[in-house]
Amino acid sequence: MGKHNVAATLALKQLIAARQLLGLWQSRLARLLKMTPLRHLRLRPATGAARGDVPGWVLITLMSAVLVAGLLALAGPALEKLFNEAMSQVQP
């Protein structure tokens, strides 16, 4: 058996396994929806007591900004040199 046949057979087995798993999830979801009353699945408006994870998002944003600033401080001169070299090669 050639390399292509082995790879194709393996890919086909993986696709079959994924389809079986998807079918299993689909049947479980259908069973869950039959058992769960639909009124529990509706979206409800948020009340004052239900707050999101705002400090987490603030922390992620702050960490991203610090990471970008740090990378710019370290790679800034090299990027500026690269940009200037590229611009000097452009002909009007």
Beta strands, then each sheet from edge to edge (+ up, - down):
end
